[in-house]
Amino acid sequence: EQDRIIQGDNEMRQKLARDLHDGPTQKVAGLVMQLEYIKRLLESNPAEAKQELDKASTTAQQAAKEIRTALFTLRPLALESKGLSAALEQYGERLREAEGLPIQVSPGEFGTELDRNVASTVFAIIEEAVGNARKHGNNAPIFVSLQRKENSLIAVIQDQGPGFDVEQVEATYDKRTSLGLQNMRERARLIDGNLSIVSVPGQGTRVTLAVALPPIKSSGARL
């Protein structure tokens, strides 16, 4: 258990480092070069310098959005203050705004009544699945849904990306640096959940998580 927690923390730090390197870090590096170019234009071509400043401003805003998104996934404050559904809704909004990602989220109705450990683990699994779809999906549409069926929480992450051979990927984990599928399965076990990953090359990927929940109270209040 301790090893899994440590491994999970290490994976999270590595993922954050990759996200920052591949996204905002590259934009900031390009912004520095752009500003140097603008400095040379100020005297020779002020009109073009103004156009380049507008482009630089757009780049800086985009980098700031991507940094905020990365920090949000590291510690989504809405998860603690408003619950799982609100956090997922904000997550989708941030990805659409910062990256233009075609993601739709149906967040369900899970508030702060849901056990905090369950909520944070479900969010981490969904974020991992969405991250895989973002990385490999070539900006293909992603659909996330969260709902309660009888006494179970059901989360589904469906993408229209290239798909992959699940058995082949899992069989070669000892040669891979990324353990995304394994991390999702281990997190699911921590909350006694069942995780299903179905993918076919050329037909996208569907990740389904089912977690048992306490029965709905007789008053009709939802967890």
N, C-alpha and C positions, 0 to 999 in steps of 0.2 A: 504494500500500500504506500509506504513511504517512498519507495523507488518510483512508483507511478506518479506520485505528486511532484517529485523533483523533476522527472522527465517531462511532465506536462508543463511545468514552469519554464524549463529550458526551451521546449518547443515554442512556447508563447513568446519568449524573448527573441528567439531566432526568427520567428515569423514577423514580429514587429520590426526587427532590423531589416529584413528583406523588403517589407512594405515601404519603410522609410527610404531605403536605398533605391528601390525601383521606381518610386513615385516622386515625392517632394524633393529628395536630395538631388535627383537628376534635374528637376525643374529649377531649383535654386542655383545649381552649377551653371545651367544655361542662362539664367537670369544675370549672373555675374558677367558672363561674356557679352550679353546683350547690353548691359549698362556701360561696359567699356566701349562698345561700338557707338552708343549714344553720345558718350563724351566727345568722341572724335567728330560726330556729326553736328554738334551744337554750333560750331562756328562755320562749317562749310555748307551745311544744309539744314537749317533750323526746322523747315517744314517736315522733312523726313524724320528728323530727331523726335518731333512731336508724335508722329505715327508710331515710331518704335517705342516711345514711352507708354503709349496706350497698350501696345502688345505686352510690354514688360509688366504693366499693372495687372493685366489679365493673367499672366503667368504667375505673378506673386499671389493673387487671390486664389488661383487654383491650387497652388502649393499649400497655402494656409488651410484650405478645405480638406485636402488629403491628410494633412497632419492631424487636424481635428478628428477626422474619421478614424485614423489609426489609434489615437488616444481614446476615442469612444469605445472601440472594440476591446481595448486593454482593460478599461474599467467603465462600463456603461452605468453612469450614476442613475439614470432613469430606472434601471433594473432594481435598485435599492429603494428609490423613492416612489415609483409608480407601478412597478411590477414588470413581468416578462412581456406581456403584450405591448405595452407602451414602449419598452426598450426595442423590441423588434420593429415596431412601426418607425421609430426614429432611425434605426439602423438602415432600413430601406430608403428612407428619405435622404440620408446622408450619402448613400452610394449613388442614388440618382443625381443628386446635386453635384457631388464632387467628381464623379467619374462618368456621368451620363449612362450608368449601367441600366439596362432594361430589366429591372427587377420589380416584381409585384409581391406585396406582402399582405396576407390575410391573417391578422395577428390574434384573432380569437378574443377571449375575455378572461385573461389570467392576470389578476392584480397582485397586490402585496400579500394576499392571503396564502398564496402558493409558497411552499417551503423554499427558503432562500437558496439552499444548496441545490435543490432540484432546479429552480429557475436559472441559476447561474450556469449549471452544467448543461441544461437544454440550450441555453443561449450559446454556450461555447461550441456545442456540437453543430448547431445551425450555422454559426459563423464559420466554422471549419469547412462545412459542406459548401457554403456560398463561396468561400475563398477558393476552394478547388475549382468550382464552376467559373469563377472570374479568371483564374489562372489559365485554364485549358479551354474555355468555351468560346474564345474569339468574339466576345461581346454578344453571345447568344442570349435570348431571354431566359430569365430565372423566375420561378414561382415558388413562394414560401407560404405555407399555410399551417396554422396552429389551431387546433380545436379539441374540445372534449367530447369523447364518444363513450357513453356510459360512465364507467369509472376509470377511464384512461385518458391521458394526454397524448394526442397524436400530432406529431410534427412531420411535415412532408416538404422536402426540398427537391424540386424538379427543374432540370435545365434541358435546353435543346442544343447542347454542345455536341462535340464529336463522339462522346461516349468512350468506353474502354473495356478491356477484358478484366473483370474483377479478379478472377482466380489467378490470372497471370501476374497481375500487379502485386497481389498479396503473397504470392509464392516467391517473389524476388525482393522482399523487404530487407533481407540481410545485405543487399547490394545497393540499397537506396538511402539517400540522405533525408528524404521527407517521409514521415510516418503518419500522414493525415488520416488514412482509413483506420489504421490501428488505434490512433488517438481517439477517434470517434467511438470505436467499439469499446475501448477501455473506459471512457467517460460514461458511456451508456451503462456498463456493468456497475459502476460506482453508485448509480441511482436505481439499480435493479431494472433497467430498461432493456428493451429489445431493439436492436438496430438492424435494418435491412438495407442493403445496397444492391440495386439492380441497374445494370448498365450494359448496353450493347453497342459496339463500335458503329458509329454513324447514326445512332438513334437516341443519344442523350443519356442522362443519368437520373435516377430517382432514389433518394435517400429517405427512409421512413423510420421514425423513432416512436416507440410506444412506451409510455411510463405509467404504471398503475398509480392511481390517486385515491385518496379517501372518498367515500360516497358523498354525494351532495347532501347537505343538511336538509332536514325536513322543512325548514322555513323557505327553501328555494334559493338560499344564498349560494353563490358559486365560489369555488376555490380558484 
